[in-house]
Amino acid sequence: MPRTIDTYILKELAVTFILSSGILSVTLLLSKSLRLIELIVNHGVSIIVVLKFLFFLMPPFLIYIIPISFLLSVLITFNRLSGDSEITAIKASGIGLYRLSAPVAVMAIITSLLSAYITLFAFPWANLSGKKLLYDVARTKAATGIKEKTFNDIFDRILIYVNHINQSDGNLNGIMVSEERQDETSSVIMANRGVLMTNPQSMSVTLRLIDGTVHKTFKKTDKYTLMRFNTYDMNLRVKTSDNPSVSRTNRELTIGELLQKIDKTKTSGGNASPYIIDMHKRFALPSAIFIFGLMGIPLAIQRVRTSRYRGFIIALAVMLIYYTLSTLLESLGEEGRVNPFFAVWGSNIIMGIIGTYIFYKAHKESRVKWLDKLKKIAASVIDMHGK
């Protein structure tokens, strides 16, 4: 009998989890659809490249989709069981809340392992791969975007005129470059020859100018300088590509690389808190799934008038509280006001204590006064939505 109930609940959890994950994934991807359509229509990016972008976007989305979907699956499943009086029937057969939560524990283990794989491996790989793909698009646009006898404005704050492009080797002849900088200086660079270079390792696009002059004007002081050069390198940034920076951010580092960054930063006397926080977040997010399961069961079986929106509203409230608390603690941790360990795990600890308390109360079938007030608020929200 218990095994049959376990299988029954586990199937409902799995189906709801898959549906929730699919709906949330599609919703988040649609939020990027306008930008992706712009890449296809305005910049000639192929559909294959756009599909690759979508694929690399999924791991960063799934880090948050998986916990939310798990919480929704628990709330919707147990809310339905409670609404259909199946929870009462199961309890009457001698099965308590602890035993009833076994399928949720199994589902939590599966989803937390999946979440851990994504945060530890897929997340940094997808971010770095997406950055490289973005660089390839920028490199291709830079290589094909420059037209001869035309003022080319595809680069950020730079206007380039090329008199002739050698079709055999791609070398540029008769070059004029106008550059506007944020420090209110403007430069006009004249060069006899030039070549466009790309570096896949540093993910940069460089215009190397040969045999020319730099005419620089300082707007604040009205000063003018003239400099002659044999070789002059300019780093280019394509305006529409969000050209990636040379250095890798924390999002693109594996756990081993984050540990190296932490040791290196500590040795140099710098603030290693941001790296420590990012490292612990890779483990804290998958662990939060167990806490959501602990909270989801007692919240779902509370005796409140059933509504199809109830599970979603409760899930939204729990996730909002959790991520607000996490963001606050992480900000304090990065500023050095809170220990980096507590800055990440503090939200799990606090929510875990609350979840354990309300789960114990639900097992004893005792009322939680402050939870009753929250239930009334949730019921009011549902009524307002229904009207």
Secondary structure as UniProt FT lines:
FT   HELIX           2..30
FT   TURN            31..32
FT   HELIX           33..43
FT   HELIX           47..83
FT   TURN            84..85
FT   HELIX           86..92
FT   TURN            93..94
FT   HELIX           97..100
FT   HELIX           102..117
FT   HELIX           118..122
FT   HELIX           123..145
FT   STRAND          151..155
FT   TURN            156..157
FT   STRAND          158..165
FT   TURN            167..169
FT   STRAND          172..180
FT   TURN            182..183
FT   STRAND          185..199
FT   TURN            200..203
FT   STRAND          204..218
FT   TURN            219..222
FT   STRAND          223..236
FT   TURN            239..242
FT   HELIX           250..252
FT   HELIX           255..267
FT   TURN            268..269
FT   HELIX           273..300
FT   TURN            308..309
FT   HELIX           310..334
FT   TURN            335..336
FT   HELIX           340..363
FT   TURN            364..365
FT   HELIX           369..386
//
